[in-house]
Amino acid sequence: MRAKVHVFLKPGVLDVQGKAVEHALHGLGWTGVEHVRVGKTIEFDLAAEDRAAAETEVKAMCDKLLANTVIESYRVELA
């Protein structure tokens, strides 16, 4: 099963990288761009047959390693 995890800073947490990208886009002429947030996507194959078990396992991975749940939130996709 293929897992895709999207990790972003939680609302209210300053996204310095997002601000830098927003500033650069403005400098290149895209002045209508606002509220840029930068995140990460982690993709991997998981040896699981049962979708519910796979989701539970990936969420445990996120809580323990892939996301800092104090300041980040995540979304899991399974295919």
C-alpha positions in Angstrom: 0.0 0.0 0.0 1.3 3.5 -0.9 1.2 6.1 1.9 1.5 9.8 1.4 1.8 12.1 4.5 1.4 15.9 4.2 2.9 17.9 7.1 2.4 21.6 7.6 2.9 24.0 10.5 -0.2 24.5 12.5 -2.1 27.8 12.1 -0.6 30.5 14.3 2.9 29.1 14.1 5.2 31.5 12.2 6.3 30.0 8.9 9.6 31.7 8.2 10.2 29.7 5.0 6.6 30.5 3.8 7.2 34.2 4.4 10.5 34.1 2.5 8.7 32.4 -0.5 5.9 35.0 -0.3 8.4 37.9 -0.3 10.3 36.3 -3.3 7.1 35.9 -5.3 6.1 39.5 -4.6 9.6 40.5 -5.8 9.0 38.6 -9.0 5.8 40.4 -9.7 3.2 38.1 -8.2 1.9 40.7 -5.7 -1.5 39.0 -5.2 0.0 36.0 -3.4 -0.7 36.0 0.4 -0.5 33.6 3.4 2.2 31.2 1.9 2.8 28.1 4.0 5.6 25.7 3.2 5.2 22.0 4.2 6.6 18.6 3.3 5.3 15.5 1.7 6.6 12.1 2.7 5.8 9.1 0.5 6.5 5.4 1.1 5.3 1.9 0.5 3.8 0.1 3.4 3.4 -3.7 3.6 -0.2 -3.8 4.8 -3.3 -5.5 3.4 -5.9 -3.9 5.7 -6.6 -0.2 5.1 -7.6 0.5 8.7 -4.5 -1.1 10.1 -2.3 0.8 7.6 -3.9 4.1 8.6 -3.4 3.4 12.3 0.3 2.4 11.6 1.0 5.5 9.5 -0.6 7.8 12.1 1.6 6.2 14.8 4.7 6.9 12.6 3.6 10.6 12.2 3.0 11.0 16.0 6.4 9.4 16.8 8.7 10.6 14.0 7.3 12.2 10.9 5.6 15.3 12.4 6.3 17.4 15.4 2.7 17.4 16.6 3.4 20.3 19.0 3.7 22.7 16.1 2.8 20.7 13.0 -0.4 19.0 11.7 -0.5 16.2 9.2 -2.8 14.5 6.7 -2.5 10.9 5.6 -3.5 9.5 2.1 -3.4 5.8 1.4 -3.6 4.3 -2.1 
